[in-house]
Amino acid sequence: MRVPTASTAESAASRALSVAFATRPVRATDLQQIVALDAQITGLGKADYWKQLIDNAGTLRQSAQFFLVAERTHDPSALLLGFIQGEIRAWEFGSAPCGWVYSLSVRPDARLGGLGQALLEALAAEFKRAGVTKMRTMVLRGNRLVMLFFRAAGMMAGPYIELEKELD
Ligand SMILES: CC(C)(COP(=O)(O)OP(=O)(O)OC[C@H]1O[C@@H](n2cnc3c(N)ncnc32)[C@H](O)[C@@H]1OP(=O)(O)O)[C@@H](O)C(=O)NCCC(=O)NCCS
């Protein structure tokens, strides 16, 4: 994994949260909070899945995986406000290298304060630093909130269509 830089985003945070926050690379000690936040939002606990991603983030320093978290600055409780995880992939489906946003979650009580936007911008900056000029994600049809968020960030329908079927 490349080593992202930490950055503060005080102006966005102050809009609604009235606190300053910072983004930084994930640490092994974040696991419990990430599992809990994801389980709260998706209804599924996936401790092994997140542990693997965090372990990769700590060991695959040269790969193209990125995992960033947001937390209040100067907060001794080290409460995580949100996280984003993504990866640069190349040539699957004939696609030139691009940065994929795989997961993004902000604590329900910390939303609408610019945190999601700050996390997305921090990940986009890492993609750009790595030389990639396009970012992609997938949104569950009907997930209006996430669709609104990504549309507000300037993301639009791309040239691919996902196809699938049940295997019986
Ligand atoms: C989507 C999500 C990341 C947004 O985080 P956030 O910190 O609240 O977003 P921001 O405050 O940065 O909002 C940025 C823009 O997105 C749009 N937006 C965000 N929440 C919105 C809402 N509830 N309604 C309408 N638009 C919204 C707005 O345009 C907003 O800009 P504005 O405040 O200037 O109008 C957050 O709601 C979340 O974690 N939702 C659950 C995500 C999820 O399902 N994750 C699991 C699968 S990966």
The ligand as an ORCA input file, in Angstrom:
! r2SCAN-3c Opt
* xyz 0 1
  C     -22.897      8.871      2.003
  C     -22.140      9.354      3.248
  C     -20.692      8.793      3.178
  C     -22.086     10.894      3.197
  O     -21.285     11.341      4.260
  P     -21.441     12.829      4.836
  O     -20.266     13.120      5.677
  O     -22.769     13.001      5.471
  O     -21.420     13.675      3.463
  P     -21.012     15.204      3.278
  O     -21.442     15.999      4.456
  O     -19.582     15.286      2.898
  O     -21.937     15.604      2.037
  C     -21.415     15.952      0.775
  C     -22.579     16.188     -0.174
  O     -23.269     14.953     -0.414
  C     -24.693     15.216     -0.528
  N     -25.392     14.570      0.591
  C     -24.838     13.956      1.663
  N     -25.806     13.473      2.479
  C     -26.979     13.801      1.912
  C     -28.334     13.589      2.279
  N     -28.668     12.936      3.426
  N     -29.311     14.056      1.455
  C     -29.012     14.712      0.323
  N     -27.728     14.944     -0.085
  C     -26.735     14.494      0.712
  C     -24.847     16.733     -0.432
  O     -24.796     17.261     -1.736
  C     -23.617     17.143      0.362
  O     -23.193     18.448      0.096
  P     -23.896     19.701      0.880
  O     -23.878     19.343      2.336
  O     -23.012     20.849      0.539
  O     -25.266     19.793      0.325
  C     -22.831      8.933      4.569
  O     -24.187      9.332      4.525
  C     -22.791      7.431      4.799
  O     -21.820      6.900      5.334
  N     -23.841      6.757      4.378
  C     -23.854      5.302      4.435
  C     -22.926      4.788      3.349
  C     -23.064      3.321      3.156
  O     -24.157      2.837      2.882
  N     -21.918      2.618      3.276
  C     -21.925      1.196      3.119
  C     -21.646      0.762      1.704
  S     -20.039      1.282      1.129
*
